[in-house]
């Protein structure tokens, strides 16, 4: 354990409920336990597994600096991707492809279960207010967070950043690394893009946030998206918003990657401020600080 003026910092690890694709099959996290007395809100921050730690590091640090020990922050770590693009792209046969895809879906489901187990744990902590637990996810983390919110009524608030529903549409549209893997898959199996989407739609239905329409109180949710996002296509973003009950929705006029500049000085840190504003409205950390 280490500490600073406002927080004790602990490293946490526990076995995943299933196969989660991480080293040792562990769920790992950094827990920032606020030093102010009494039960405080907890904000759980999800990673973009295997892609980039900047968004989760930035929002975690900002929450700690702003609250000065009046909230607890649990930052889940994730060095490895939940969806192994190379394994999917290198599956030699159609049967092998769907075996690998099923494994990736299993990782996603295990991760949702693991976050719910984190809530179980948090509710046993004397310095966590069990009615004031929030969840934040970015990109893939937003997909995980949306399914978790629909299945975990104990979460008081959630923020979904650059997410979407209909993962088959996302995998058919997203560029860069996903695009390269998709091109290999289409070539190997002789599929058109429409065949690709059709085959994935049924397989991915278990983890499609649209499946859980009507299961989230829209008043406890904020959606932040990129208005020119080519990775999370407009149809997927619209479906997520509808499935989540049409919550408050903020769009930046950038593509998927550029929208994260709204977390930097170039974007005036506006994205962070929107998250803080929403949590101020839905949690009671100001009262905890008094």
N, C-alpha and C positions, 0 to 999 in steps of 0.2 A: 504494500500500500504506500502511496505517496500522497502529498497534499499541497494545496496552495492556500491563499488567504480565505477563500470561500468554500473550497471543496476538498473532501477526501476522495482519492482516485483509486479504484480497485479494478483489477483484472478478473473477469469472470469467465468460466467455461463449464459447459455441461454437455453430455451426449445428446445428439439429435434424436428426435422421436423416430426417425427413419434414416434413410440414406440422403444426406444433404449436399454431398459433393465437396465438402470442405475437408481440410487436413484433419485426420484423426476422426472424421465424422463428428466433429464438435461444433457446437454453437459457442462463439467467443464474443466477448463484449468488454467495453470499458464503462465502468459505472462511476459517475460523478455524483457523490452523495453530498448534498448541500449541508453546510455547517450550521445554518440557522436552526433554532430549536423547533420542535413540533412536526406534525405530519404535513408533508408538502406534496404538490403535484409532481408527477413523473412524466417526462417526455421520452418516448422510445424513438430513436432515430435509426432508420434502416439504411444499409449501404446500397450502392449499385453493384451487386455482386460481380467481382472479377473485372470491372470496367474502370471505375474511377472513384477515389475516396474524397475528392474535393467537395462535392455538395454536402455529404454527411459530416465531414470534418468542419466545414464552414458553419453550418447551421447549429451543430453541437457547440462549437466555441462561442458563437453569437448568443445562444441561449444562456450559456453559463455567465458570460460577461454581463449580459443585460440583467439577469436575475440576481446576481451576486449572492448565490447560495440559497435563494428563496425557492428554487425548484431542484429536483433531482433529474439528471440526464443519463439515460442508458443508451450508449452508442453500440449497436450491433456491428460486428466486423464481418467481412466476407471477401476473402482473397480470391476465391474461385467462383466461376460463373455457375449459376443454377442451370443454364442451358449451354451445354458444350457445343458450340458451333462446329468445331472441327470434327467432333465425333459424329454429329449429324451429317456433315458434308462428306465424310469418308465412309459412311455405311455402304457396303458394296451392293446389297440387295434391298428390295423394298421391305422384306420381312425384317432385315437387320435395322433398317431405318426406323421402323415403327417400334422395334424393341428399344432402341436408343431413345426415341422420343418418349416412350412410356417411362423410362428411367428418369428423364428430365422432368416430366410431369410429377413423378413421385417426389423429386427433390423440392419442387415448388410446394406440394401439399405438406411435406414434412416441415418445411420452413414456416408455413402458416400455423401448423400445430405448435412448433417451437415458440413462436411469438405468443401464442395463447398460454403456453407454459410459463413464459416470462411474466405474463400478467398474473398467473397463479402465484408465482414467487413474489412479485411486487406487493401483492395484497397481504403478504405475511410480514412485510417490513414495517417496523414501528414508525419510521419517519416518512412513509409514503401514504398519502391520502388515497384510499382505494377507489374513491369516486372521482378522482382527478388524474386519470391516466390518458395520455395522448400518444398518437402514432404519426410519424412523418415518413413518407417514402418518395424516392425520386426514380423516374424511369421504370426499370424493372421492379425496383422497390415500391413504386406506386401501384403496380399491378398486384404485388404481394399484399400491400397495405389495404387495397380496396377489397380483396377477398377476405382478409382478416377482419376488417371493419364489419363486413356483412355477417361474419360468424362469431364475433366477439362483442356482445352487448355491453360488457364492462368498460369498454373504451369510451371515454367521455368526448373525445375529439380526434379528428384525423385530418391530415393535409396530404393531398395527392399531387405531386409535382411531375409534370411531363409524362403522365400515364395515359392509359386507354383501355378499352374493352376489346373483344374480338381478337385474341392473340394470333389467330390465323391470318387476319388482315395485316397485323403488324409485321409478322414474319414475311409476308409477301411484299411489303412496301419498304421496310427499313433498308438503309443503304450501308455502305462501308463493309465492315466485317460480316454482318449478316447477309449483305448482298452477295459477297463472294461465296459464302457457304451455300446460299440459295442457288446460285448459278451452277455449282457442282452437283447439287441434288437434282435439279431439273435435267441436267445433261445425263447424269448416271441413270435416271429412271425414265427418261423420255417424257417427262410431264410438261404440260403447258402451265403457265402461271395460274390459270383458273383451276386446272386439275390439282395443282399444289394446294391452293386454298381450300378446295373442296375436300381433299383427303385430310388436311390438318384440322378442319373445322370440327369434325366429329371427335377426333382424338383429343383436342384441346378444350372441349366443352366443359370438362370437369373443373378447369381453372379459369374459365371465362367470367370476368366480373359481371357481364350482362346476365349470367345465369342467376345472380342473386338480387335481381331487381326488386325494389321495394323493401329490402331488409336493412337499410341504413336510414337513420334519422338525418335528413339533409341539413338540419340545423346544427349538427355537430361535425360538419364536413366542409372543407375548402378545397376546391380544385384550381390548380394553377397549370396553365398549358401554354404551348407555343402555337400561335395562330398560323404559322407557315410550316408546321411540323410535317416533314416527309417520312419520318420514322413511325410516328403515331398518326396515321392518316385521319383526316377530318371525320370520316364515318366512325372510326374507333373512338375518337374523343367525344363525339356526340353521343354515342351509345353508352359510354361510361357516365357521362353527365345525366343522361336519362335514367340509367339503372340505379344511380345513387340518389335519385329523387330530386334532381335539378337543384343542387346546392349552389352556394355562392361560387362564382366562376370568374377567374381572371385570366386574360390571354395577353401574351407578349407577341409583338409582331416580328418574330424571328423563327428560325428553324429550330430543330430539337437541340442541337449542341449550342448554337449561339444564344438561345434563351437563358442558358446558365450564366451568361455574362451579367444578367440582372442580379446576380449574387455578388458582383464585384464592384469596384469603384466606377467602372465604365458604365454600369447601369444604375449608379447611385445606391447600390445595395437594396433596390426596391423590393426584390423578391423576399429577402429576409424580413424587411419591414412589414410586408403583407402577412407573413407567417406570424410574426410577433403580435401584430394587431389582432389577428384571428384568435390566437391563443389567449390574449388578454380578455377577449370577449367570452371565451368558452371555459377557461380555467380560472382559478382563484388565487394565482400566485401573488398578486398584489396584497391580498388579505393575509397570505402566509408571511409576507415580508414585514408586516406591521407588528 
